[in-house]
Amino acid sequence: MDKNSFNLLYTDAINALNQNHLLDALNCMRGMLSDTDSIELSNELEAIRQDYSMMLSFMQQGGTDPQRAAIYRHLTKRSYALTDKAARQYHLRHEKDFYTEICNRCRADGATTPDMLMDNIDLLQEKRAEGQADTGEIRTLYDTLDRLFESLWTAPLLNASDTERLRMFIERQTNDIQAPLLSALMLSTQRYFDPQKFLLLLHFCRTENTVVRARAMTATVWLYMQHEQRFNCYTDLSDGLALLAQDEQLKGELILLQRQLLLSMETAKAEKKLQNEILPDLLKNSNYQRNKMGMEQMEEDLAQALRGEPNAEWENMQGNKQLADNMKAIISMGKEGIDINLGTFSALKGFAFFQSISHWFAPFDEQRPEVESLFPKELKVNPIQMLMESGSFCDSDKYSLCLMLTQIMPSQRETMLTQIGAQMDSNEEQIREAAKANQNTAYVYRSYLQDLYRFYKLFSRKHQFDDPFKRDMLFTRYPVLSGMLKSNVYLKDMASYLIKRECYLDAISYIEEILKKEKADAELLQKIAFCYQHTDNLSKAIYYYQQADLLSPDNEWILRQMYLCFSACGRYEQELSCLKKLESMNPDNARLISESGLCLMQLGRYEEAANRFYELEYKGERVLSSWRAIAWCNFKMNKLEHAGKYYKKILQQEKVTWEDYLNAGHTAWCMGRTNEAILYYRQYVKLYENKKKDSALSPLLPFDDDREELLRHGIAPLDINLMRDMLLPDEKD
């Protein structure tokens, strides 16, 4: 059977099981096993079919069975397992990808069975703990751990006894060995769902070690998200996951995980900002030319910025405000927990070290053979060690940094370390605080998710893995996760968080959930109104802003948002009312005077509008825009001489636009000055031709749009047509 046909049958079988169409799924499985030589799989399929046939027959005869639902769930679970076993068998026989390569290598070497590998690790760990392991044995220990990682990743579905043996082995290991093995179980269950491996991960969600617990928690949440439909029949697994939220500490960590998953969505934005805005700004800035400060200075300044130490001179540099603003934005992202180091380290993932899949999940360990030369035991104060402990680097990036240092000539490395040491000596207190902060729970989750992000985005075989970062990261999308975290405190916290991330629709769902449980206050109403405003549901935004205004009258922020909403949906009387209230709070505010003038123009109250702009002209604020408004108001009121006077003043300015010439032409023509009008119109056509984005548009489109205005001022329809032809004679042909 060809690959496409098999994959189609597999997908149809899983979809049928997800929809509780068991017979359809069994028919698909029969097709999947049509060319198999596995008697075990064929017998299991036949056994499921017979059991299901008996169940249907019993029901057809009118029998009632209180265990019917449980039996059906059990048959469904057996069918899921059989489908995955068949898929794995087909994969190993017909595919030539990384998974198959590693799996075949593990099976070919009889010494790499999981039991043998675990026994070897136990022996080597015991010798190391007693200080009797030599360099070769330490290297063998790490090699054996790598092979066990690969063996677990490619392992078939586990039975209960295998799971118990593996649990006991992991529990007696040190944290640096436990952690990567849990990641291997996660990868394995991502590939083919295994309830036993999921139960094992659930077990380690309650371990005391934060690093190990963070991996288990992340794995269980991701695997549930990926295989959500299956949990309908694995009620023990969904119940086990839901029970985590009954522990307040674990519930808090689930919230941490949710936040960090949402922040991971910002990684690409931060990287884009660095590559497309900040680096080009640095490269073109005169202060960073090679013959002046040098590229080294630029790199140092950028490194300082990424560490949260902005250069105070940036804002004083001529024309450098944008760079300073961008740098501040990046620094803010870093402090918030957004990954800003991806681009810096992506080029350092080409070392041979990262060809091994297990190394992407290895906690940083100074004793690893690849980096141990940088951490001599006799050195009491090691700048690299201090950098690893205090720097905001995930484990993968720590290895990258150390591997880069091992490639540098010893003399150059010594010089570099001396410089790093000197910098650290002068910032000893900050370094101590940073190292302490790197031990907290939030940092552990953030660091691990950054390791995962690098693996799924940068590993050379990444396309052969299902990338969880492409999945919907919001817990409220998933029933079990949503039910675990439905307290109002969490919902409010996440709503604010989502608004900050501009996830407005999701924030609305959180706030609406809160409003079902408690009476709304002004702040909550403002937030939901703001979300509706930014999803273009202006009627709902106005409704909630008005409710908020009742609870918090004369709130300036609410009034500003309301007038923007009223303006956007053309409710100008209400907009004007808001503007008047705002102006009473902010007398002489030029923007509010201008906005109220524009609003009066929309209402056709041109004399009042003109008076507002005269006020601005008198104060010397927004003069050119005020002249334009005054001129147009006078034109609309048929005060053509006055309008013409202002248009002549406007046309003498540098920032004259095609609209200015068009409106000046209208005014001149309505005053009977046809030749003058033609000159203005031709200037308008020329400027419009240069500015319009669509070359297919007629340059006289704005002229045509104003036809009704000209008719109202007494210009005959024929004259308008003739003027049009004078301005664009080619259109006669």
GUSE-752341 format. One record per residue (C-alpha): residue number from 1; residue in three letters; x, y, z. Coordinates in steps of 0.2 Angstrom, whole numbers. Layout:
! residues N
R   k   r    xx    yy    zz
R NUM ala     X     Y     Z
...
! end
This chain:
! residues 733
R   k   r    xx    yy    zz
R   1 met     0     0     0
R   2 asp     7    17    -5
R   3 lys    10    30     9
R   4 asn    -4    42     4
R   5 ser   -17    28     4
R   6 phe   -11    22    21
R   7 asn   -11    40    29
R   8 leu   -28    43    22
R   9 leu   -35    27    30
R  10 tyr   -26    31    47
R  11 thr   -33    49    47
R  12 asp   -51    42    43
R  13 ala   -49    29    57
R  14 ile   -44    42    70
R  15 asn   -57    54    65
R  16 ala   -70    40    66
R  17 leu   -65    35    83
R  18 asn   -65    54    88
R  19 gln   -83    54    83
R  20 asn   -88    38    91
R  21 his   -91    29    74
R  22 leu   -82    13    79
R  23 leu   -88     2    65
R  24 asp   -81    15    52
R  25 ala   -65    15    61
R  26 leu   -64    -4    61
R  27 asn   -67    -4    42
R  28 cys   -52     8    40
R  29 met   -41    -3    51
R  30 arg   -45   -18    40
R  31 gly   -38    -8    25
R  32 met   -23    -2    35
R  33 leu   -19   -20    40
R  34 ser   -22   -28    22
R  35 asp    -4   -30    18
R  36 thr     3   -33    36
R  37 asp    11   -49    41
R  38 ser     8   -46    59
R  39 ile    -3   -60    66
R  40 glu    -4   -51    82
R  41 leu   -12   -35    75
R  42 ser   -24   -45    64
R  43 asn   -30   -56    78
R  44 glu   -33   -40    89
R  45 leu   -43   -32    75
R  46 glu   -53   -48    73
R  47 ala   -56   -49    92
R  48 ile   -62   -31    93
R  49 arg   -74   -34    79
R  50 gln   -81   -49    87
R  51 asp   -83   -41   104
R  52 tyr   -92   -26    95
R  53 ser  -103   -37    85
R  54 met  -108   -46   101
R  55 met  -112   -29   109
R  56 leu  -123   -24    94
R  57 ser  -132   -41    93
R  58 phe  -136   -40   112
R  59 met  -143   -23   110
R  60 gln  -153   -28    94
R  61 gln  -161   -42   105
R  62 gly  -167   -29   117
R  63 gly  -154   -32   131
R  64 thr  -149   -19   143
R  65 asp  -132   -18   150
R  66 pro  -127    -5   163
R  67 gln  -109    -7   158
R  68 arg  -112    -4   140
R  69 ala  -104    14   140
R  70 ala   -89     7   149
R  71 ile   -87    -8   137
R  72 tyr   -89     4   122
R  73 arg   -75    15   129
R  74 his   -64     0   132
R  75 leu   -67    -5   114
R  76 thr   -63    12   108
R  77 lys   -47    13   118
R  78 arg   -41    -4   111
R  79 ser   -45     3    93
R  80 tyr   -35    18    96
R  81 ala   -20     7   102
R  82 leu   -22    -4    87
R  83 thr   -22    10    75
R  84 asp    -6    18    82
R  85 lys     2     1    83
R  86 ala    -2    -2    64
R  87 ala     4    16    60
R  88 arg    20    13    69
R  89 gln    23    -4    60
R  90 tyr    20     4    43
R  91 his    31    19    47
R  92 leu    46     8    52
R  93 arg    44    -3    37
R  94 his    41    10    23
R  95 glu    48    27    29
R  96 lys    66    32    29
R  97 asp    65    47    41
R  98 phe    75    52    57
R  99 tyr    63    42    68
R 100 thr    65    26    58
R 101 glu    84    29    58
R 102 ile    85    30    77
R 103 cys    73    16    80
R 104 asn    82     4    68
R 105 arg    98     8    76
R 106 cys    91     5    94
R 107 arg    84   -12    88
R 108 ala   100   -17    79
R 109 asp   111   -15    94
R 110 gly   106   -28   107
R 111 ala   115   -19   121
R 112 thr   103    -4   119
R 113 thr    87   -12   126
R 114 pro    79     0   139
R 115 asp    82   -12   153
R 116 met   101   -14   149
R 117 leu   103     4   147
R 118 met    95     8   163
R 119 asp   106    -5   172
R 120 asn   121     2   165
R 121 ile   116    20   170
R 122 asp   112    13   188
R 123 leu   130     6   189
R 124 leu   139    21   182
R 125 gln   129    33   193
R 126 glu   133    23   208
R 127 lys   152    24   204
R 128 arg   151    42   200
R 129 ala   142    46   217
R 130 glu   156    36   226
R 131 gly   169    46   216
R 132 gln   176    30   208
R 133 ala   171    34   190
R 134 asp   185    39   178
R 135 thr   184    51   163
R 136 gly   180    36   151
R 137 glu   166    30   162
R 138 ile   159    48   164
R 139 arg   159    49   145
R 140 thr   150    32   144
R 141 leu   137    38   156
R 142 tyr   132    52   145
R 143 asp   132    42   129
R 144 thr   121    29   138
R 145 leu   109    42   143
R 146 asp   108    49   125
R 147 arg   104    31   119
R 148 leu    91    28   133
R 149 phe    83    45   127
R 150 glu    82    38   109
R 151 ser    76    21   115
R 152 leu    62    29   125
R 153 trp    57    41   111
R 154 thr    55    27    98
R 155 ala    48    14   111
R 156 pro    32     5   107
R 157 leu    17     7   118
R 158 leu    21     2   136
R 159 asn    12   -10   146
R 160 ala     9    -8   165
R 161 ser    24   -18   171
R 162 asp    36    -9   159
R 163 thr    29     8   165
R 164 glu    31     3   183
R 165 arg    49    -2   180
R 166 leu    53    14   171
R 167 arg    45    24   185
R 168 met    56    17   198
R 169 phe    71    19   188
R 170 ile    68    38   184
R 171 glu    64    41   203
R 172 arg    81    35   209
R 173 gln    90    46   196
R 174 thr    97    63   199
R 175 asn    87    78   192
R 176 asp    99    80   177
R 177 ile    95    63   171
R 178 gln    76    63   176
R 179 ala    73    79   166
R 180 pro    78    73   148
R 181 leu    70    56   150
R 182 leu    53    65   153
R 183 ser    56    75   137
R 184 ala    59    59   128
R 185 leu    42    52   135
R 186 met    34    68   128
R 187 leu    41    66   111
R 188 ser    36    48   110
R 189 thr    18    51   115
R 190 gln    17    65   103
R 191 arg    22    53    89
R 192 tyr    10    39    95
R 193 phe    -2    42   109
R 194 asp     3    31   124
R 195 pro    -9    31   140
R 196 gln     5    23   150
R 197 lys    18    36   146
R 198 phe     5    50   149
R 199 leu     1    42   167
R 200 leu    20    42   170
R 201 leu    21    60   166
R 202 leu     6    64   177
R 203 his    15    55   191
R 204 phe    30    67   189
R 205 cys    19    82   189
R 206 arg    20    80   208
R 207 thr    38    79   210
R 208 glu    47    91   222
R 209 asn    60    96   209
R 210 thr    55   111   199
R 211 val    65   107   184
R 212 val    58    90   182
R 213 arg    40    95   187
R 214 ala    40   109   174
R 215 arg    44    96   160
R 216 ala    31    85   166
R 217 met    18    98   167
R 218 thr    22   105   150
R 219 ala    21    88   143
R 220 thr     4    83   150
R 221 val    -4   100   144
R 222 trp     4    99   127
R 223 leu    -1    80   125
R 224 tyr   -19    84   131
R 225 met   -20    98   118
R 226 gln   -14    87   104
R 227 his   -24    72   108
R 228 glu   -39    80   116
R 229 gln   -52    70   107
R 230 arg   -45    54   114
R 231 phe   -47    59   132
R 232 asn   -66    57   130
R 233 cys   -63    38   132
R 234 tyr   -48    39   143
R 235 thr   -57    46   158
R 236 asp   -44    41   170
R 237 leu   -31    52   161
R 238 ser   -43    67   160
R 239 asp   -47    65   178
R 240 gly   -29    64   183
R 241 leu   -25    80   173
R 242 ala   -40    89   181
R 243 leu   -34    84   199
R 244 leu   -18    94   197
R 245 ala   -28   110   199
R 246 gln   -33   105   216
R 247 asp   -15   108   222
R 248 glu   -13   127   223
R 249 gln     5   126   219
R 250 leu     2   116   203
R 251 lys   -13   127   199
R 252 gly    -1   142   200
R 253 glu    11   134   189
R 254 leu    -2   130   176
R 255 ile    -6   148   176
R 256 leu    13   152   174
R 257 leu    13   139   159
R 258 gln    -2   148   151
R 259 arg     7   165   152
R 260 gln    23   158   145
R 261 leu    15   149   131
R 262 leu     6   165   126
R 263 leu    23   174   127
R 264 ser    31   162   115
R 265 met    19   168   102
R 266 glu    29   185   103
R 267 thr    45   177    99
R 268 ala    44   179    81
R 269 lys    38   197    83
R 270 ala    54   201    94
R 271 glu    65   192    81
R 272 lys    57   202    67
R 273 lys    60   218    76
R 274 leu    78   214    79
R 275 gln    82   209    62
R 276 asn    71   221    52
R 277 glu    72   237    63
R 278 ile    86   237    76
R 279 leu   100   229    67
R 280 pro    98   239    51
R 281 asp    97   255    62
R 282 leu   113   251    71
R 283 leu   122   247    54
R 284 lys   117   263    46
R 285 asn   120   274    61
R 286 ser   135   285    59
R 287 asn   140   282    77
R 288 tyr   143   264    72
R 289 gln   153   265    56
R 290 arg   169   254    56
R 291 asn   181   269    55
R 292 lys   173   277    71
R 293 met   167   266    85
R 294 gly   169   250    76
R 295 met   157   235    74
R 296 glu   163   228    91
R 297 gln   156   243   100
R 298 met   139   241    91
R 299 glu   139   223    96
R 300 glu   143   227   114
R 301 asp   129   240   115
R 302 leu   116   228   107
R 303 ala   122   215   120
R 304 gln   120   227   134
R 305 ala   102   232   128
R 306 leu    97   213   127
R 307 arg   103   212   145
R 308 gly    92   227   150
R 309 glu   106   239   151
R 310 pro   102   253   138
R 311 asn   115   265   132
R 312 ala   111   282   139
R 313 glu   119   291   124
R 314 trp   107   284   111
R 315 glu    93   297   114
R 316 asn   106   311   112
R 317 met   112   305    95
R 318 gln   105   315    81
R 319 gly    90   306    72
R 320 asn    92   291    84
R 321 lys    76   292    93
R 322 gln    68   277    83
R 323 leu    83   266    88
R 324 ala    81   271   106
R 325 asp    63   267   106
R 326 asn    66   250    97
R 327 met    79   246   110
R 328 lys    67   250   124
R 329 ala    54   240   117
R 330 ile    66   225   115
R 331 ile    72   227   133
R 332 ser    54   228   139
R 333 met    50   212   130
R 334 gly    65   203   138
R 335 lys    59   209   156
R 336 glu    42   203   152
R 337 gly    48   186   148
R 338 ile    48   186   129
R 339 asp    62   176   121
R 340 ile    73   189   113
R 341 asn    89   178   111
R 342 leu    83   167    97
R 343 gly    91   176    83
R 344 thr   107   178    93
R 345 phe   109   160    96
R 346 ser   101   152    81
R 347 ala   117   153    71
R 348 leu   126   143    85
R 349 lys   115   127    83
R 350 gly   126   120    69
R 351 phe   138   112    81
R 352 ala   139    93    80
R 353 phe   133    93    98
R 354 phe   115    97    92
R 355 gln   114    83    79
R 356 ser   109    72    94
R 357 ile    91    74    98
R 358 ser    94    71   116
R 359 his   105    86   118
R 360 trp    91    99   114
R 361 phe    83    93   130
R 362 ala    98    91   141
R 363 pro    99   102   157
R 364 phe   115   112   157
R 365 asp   129   101   165
R 366 glu   147   108   167
R 367 gln   153    89   168
R 368 arg   147    85   150
R 369 pro   163    80   140
R 370 glu   159    93   127
R 371 val   160   108   139
R 372 glu   170   101   154
R 373 ser   186   109   149
R 374 leu   179   127   152
R 375 phe   175   122   170
R 376 pro   192   116   178
R 377 lys   189   111   196
R 378 glu   204   120   202
R 379 leu   197   137   197
R 380 lys   189   145   212
R 381 val   181   159   203
R 382 asn   175   155   185
R 383 pro   168   169   175
R 384 ile   160   157   163
R 385 gln   151   148   177
R 386 met   145   165   184
R 387 leu   139   169   167
R 388 met   129   153   166
R 389 glu   121   155   183
R 390 ser   117   173   181
R 391 gly   113   175   162
R 392 ser    96   175   155
R 393 phe   100   159   144
R 394 cys    90   143   142
R 395 asp   100   127   143
R 396 ser   101   125   124
R 397 asp   109   143   123
R 398 lys   121   139   137
R 399 tyr   128   124   127
R 400 ser   129   135   112
R 401 leu   139   149   121
R 402 cys   151   136   129
R 403 leu   153   126   113
R 404 met   158   143   104
R 405 leu   170   147   118
R 406 thr   179   130   115
R 407 gln   182   135    97
R 408 ile   191   150   101
R 409 met   210   150   103
R 410 pro   215   148   122
R 411 ser   224   164   122
R 412 gln   209   174   115
R 413 arg   198   164   127
R 414 glu   208   169   141
R 415 thr   208   188   137
R 416 met   189   187   134
R 417 leu   186   178   151
R 418 thr   197   191   160
R 419 gln   186   205   152
R 420 ile   170   196   157
R 421 gly   177   193   175
R 422 ala   181   212   177
R 423 gln   164   217   171
R 424 met   156   204   183
R 425 asp   167   210   198
R 426 ser   160   228   195
R 427 asn   142   221   195
R 428 glu   144   208   209
R 429 glu   127   212   217
R 430 gln   117   212   201
R 431 ile   125   196   196
R 432 arg   120   188   213
R 433 glu   102   194   211
R 434 ala   101   188   193
R 435 ala   107   171   199
R 436 lys    95   170   212
R 437 ala    81   175   200
R 438 asn    86   161   189
R 439 gln    81   149   202
R 440 asn    63   154   203
R 441 thr    49   144   196
R 442 ala    44   156   183
R 443 tyr    61   156   176
R 444 val    62   137   175
R 445 tyr    46   136   165
R 446 arg    52   151   153
R 447 ser    69   143   151
R 448 tyr    62   126   146
R 449 leu    49   133   134
R 450 gln    63   142   126
R 451 asp    73   126   124
R 452 leu    58   118   116
R 453 tyr    55   133   105
R 454 arg    73   131    98
R 455 phe    71   112    95
R 456 tyr    55   114    85
R 457 lys    61   129    76
R 458 leu    79   126    73
R 459 phe    83   107    74
R 460 ser    89   101    57
R 461 arg    75    88    56
R 462 lys    62    99    63
R 463 his    50    96    49
R 464 gln    48    78    54
R 465 phe    40    83    71
R 466 asp    23    90    75
R 467 asp    26   108    81
R 468 pro    16   111    97
R 469 phe    19   130    95
R 470 lys     8   130    80
R 471 arg    -7   124    90
R 472 asp   -19   135    99
R 473 met   -11   140   115
R 474 leu   -26   146   125
R 475 phe   -32   135   139
R 476 thr   -50   140   137
R 477 arg   -51   132   120
R 478 tyr   -49   115   129
R 479 pro   -63   108   141
R 480 val   -52   100   154
R 481 leu   -39   114   155
R 482 ser   -53   127   155
R 483 gly   -62   118   169
R 484 met   -46   118   180
R 485 leu   -43   137   180
R 486 lys   -60   145   181
R 487 ser   -58   155   196
R 488 asn   -62   174   194
R 489 val   -45   179   200
R 490 tyr   -37   169   186
R 491 leu   -50   174   173
R 492 lys   -47   193   177
R 493 asp   -28   191   177
R 494 met   -28   182   161
R 495 ala   -41   194   153
R 496 ser   -29   209   157
R 497 tyr   -14   198   150
R 498 leu   -23   194   134
R 499 ile   -28   213   131
R 500 lys   -10   217   133
R 501 arg    -6   204   120
R 502 glu   -20   211   109
R 503 cys   -29   194   109
R 504 tyr   -46   204   111
R 505 leu   -58   190   106
R 506 asp   -51   178   119
R 507 ala   -51   192   132
R 508 ile   -69   194   129
R 509 ser   -73   176   132
R 510 tyr   -64   177   149
R 511 ile   -73   193   154
R 512 glu   -90   186   149
R 513 glu   -86   171   160
R 514 ile   -83   183   175
R 515 leu   -99   193   172
R 516 lys  -109   177   173
R 517 lys  -102   175   191
R 518 glu  -101   193   198
R 519 lys  -108   210   197
R 520 ala   -98   221   185
R 521 asp   -87   235   190
R 522 ala   -82   250   180
R 523 glu   -65   243   176
R 524 leu   -71   226   170
R 525 leu   -84   235   159
R 526 gln   -70   246   152
R 527 lys   -60   231   147
R 528 ile   -74   222   138
R 529 ala   -79   238   129
R 530 phe   -61   241   124
R 531 cys   -60   223   117
R 532 tyr   -76   225   107
R 533 gln   -70   242   101
R 534 his   -54   233    94
R 535 thr   -64   219    86
R 536 asp   -75   232    77
R 537 asn   -90   228    86
R 538 leu   -94   246    90
R 539 ser  -112   245    96
R 540 lys  -107   233   110
R 541 ala   -92   244   114
R 542 ile  -103   259   116
R 543 tyr  -115   249   126
R 544 tyr  -102   244   139
R 545 tyr   -93   261   139
R 546 gln  -110   269   143
R 547 gln  -112   256   157
R 548 ala   -95   260   164
R 549 asp   -98   278   162
R 550 leu  -113   276   174
R 551 leu  -102   268   187
R 552 ser   -88   280   185
R 553 pro   -95   296   178
R 554 asp   -83   309   170
R 555 asn   -69   297   168
R 556 glu   -58   305   155
R 557 trp   -52   289   147
R 558 ile   -70   282   145
R 559 leu   -76   298   137
R 560 arg   -61   298   125
R 561 gln   -65   280   119
R 562 met   -83   284   118
R 563 tyr   -81   298   107
R 564 leu   -70   288    96
R 565 cys   -83   274    94
R 566 phe   -97   287    91
R 567 ser   -86   295    77
R 568 ala   -82   278    69
R 569 cys  -100   274    68
R 570 gly  -107   291    63
R 571 arg  -116   296    78
R 572 tyr  -110   314    78
R 573 glu  -122   321    91
R 574 gln  -116   309   104
R 575 glu   -98   312    99
R 576 leu  -100   330   101
R 577 ser  -108   328   119
R 578 cys   -92   318   124
R 579 leu   -81   331   117
R 580 lys   -89   345   126
R 581 lys   -87   335   143
R 582 leu   -69   332   139
R 583 glu   -66   350   134
R 584 ser   -73   356   151
R 585 met   -60   345   159
R 586 asn   -46   351   148
R 587 pro   -49   369   143
R 588 asp   -39   375   128
R 589 asn   -34   358   122
R 590 ala   -30   360   104
R 591 arg   -34   343    99
R 592 leu   -52   343   107
R 593 ile   -56   360    99
R 594 ser   -51   353    82
R 595 glu   -61   337    85
R 596 ser   -76   346    90
R 597 gly   -74   357    75
R 598 leu   -73   342    63
R 599 cys   -88   334    72
R 600 leu   -99   350    69
R 601 met   -94   350    51
R 602 gln  -101   332    50
R 603 leu  -117   339    58
R 604 gly  -118   352    44
R 605 arg  -116   366    58
R 606 tyr  -102   375    48
R 607 glu  -103   392    56
R 608 glu  -100   384    73
R 609 ala   -87   373    66
R 610 ala   -78   388    58
R 611 asn   -78   397    75
R 612 arg   -69   383    83
R 613 phe   -55   383    70
R 614 tyr   -54   402    71
R 615 glu   -50   400    89
R 616 leu   -36   388    85
R 617 glu   -29   400    72
R 618 tyr   -30   414    84
R 619 lys   -20   403    97
R 620 gly    -7   399    83
R 621 glu   -11   380    85
R 622 arg   -14   368    71
R 623 val   -14   383    59
R 624 leu   -13   375    42
R 625 ser   -26   362    46
R 626 ser   -37   375    54
R 627 trp   -35   386    38
R 628 arg   -41   371    27
R 629 ala   -56   368    39
R 630 ile   -61   387    39
R 631 ala   -59   388    20
R 632 trp   -71   373    17
R 633 cys   -83   379    30
R 634 asn   -84   395    21
R 635 phe   -86   386     5
R 636 lys  -101   376    12
R 637 met  -109   392    18
R 638 asn  -107   400     1
R 639 lys   -95   413     8
R 640 leu   -84   411    -7
R 641 glu   -73   427    -5
R 642 his   -68   422    12
R 643 ala   -65   404     7
R 644 gly   -54   410    -8
R 645 lys   -44   421     4
R 646 tyr   -39   406    14
R 647 tyr   -36   394     0
R 648 lys   -23   407    -7
R 649 lys   -14   407    10
R 650 ile   -14   388    10
R 651 leu    -7   387    -8
R 652 gln     8   397    -3
R 653 gln    13   384    10
R 654 glu    26   370     7
R 655 lys    14   356    12
R 656 val     1   359    -1
R 657 thr    -9   344    -6
R 658 trp   -19   339   -22
R 659 glu   -35   342   -11
R 660 asp   -30   360    -8
R 661 tyr   -29   363   -27
R 662 leu   -45   354   -30
R 663 asn   -55   364   -17
R 664 ala   -47   380   -22
R 665 gly   -52   376   -40
R 666 his   -70   373   -34
R 667 thr   -70   390   -25
R 668 ala   -63   400   -39
R 669 trp   -75   392   -52
R 670 cys   -91   395   -41
R 671 met   -85   414   -40
R 672 gly   -85   414   -59
R 673 arg   -66   414   -61
R 674 thr   -65   400   -73
R 675 asn   -47   402   -79
R 676 glu   -40   403   -62
R 677 ala   -51   387   -58
R 678 ile   -43   378   -73
R 679 leu   -25   382   -67
R 680 tyr   -29   375   -49
R 681 tyr   -38   360   -57
R 682 arg   -23   356   -68
R 683 gln   -11   357   -53
R 684 tyr   -23   345   -43
R 685 val   -23   332   -57
R 686 lys    -4   333   -58
R 687 leu    -1   330   -40
R 688 tyr   -15   317   -39
R 689 glu    -7   307   -53
R 690 asn     9   307   -43
R 691 lys     1   301   -27
R 692 lys   -12   288   -32
R 693 lys    -7   270   -29
R 694 asp   -18   262   -42
R 695 ser   -13   268   -59
R 696 ala   -29   262   -67
R 697 leu   -39   275   -57
R 698 ser   -45   290   -66
R 699 pro   -36   306   -60
R 700 leu   -53   314   -60
R 701 leu   -61   303   -48
R 702 pro   -60   315   -34
R 703 phe   -67   329   -45
R 704 asp   -82   317   -50
R 705 asp   -85   314   -31
R 706 asp   -88   333   -28
R 707 arg  -100   334   -43
R 708 glu  -115   337   -31
R 709 glu  -106   351   -21
R 710 leu  -103   360   -38
R 711 leu  -121   358   -43
R 712 arg  -127   365   -26
R 713 his  -117   380   -29
R 714 gly  -125   383   -46
R 715 ile  -113   376   -58
R 716 ala  -123   368   -73
R 717 pro  -121   350   -76
R 718 leu  -115   353   -94
R 719 asp  -102   365   -88
R 720 ile   -96   351   -76
R 721 asn   -94   339   -90
R 722 leu   -85   352  -101
R 723 met   -73   356   -87
R 724 arg   -70   337   -85
R 725 asp   -65   336  -104
R 726 met   -54   351  -103
R 727 leu   -44   343   -89
R 728 leu   -43   326   -97
R 729 pro   -45   328  -116
R 730 asp   -38   311  -119
R 731 glu   -54   303  -112
R 732 lys   -63   310  -128
R 733 asp   -55   297  -139
! end
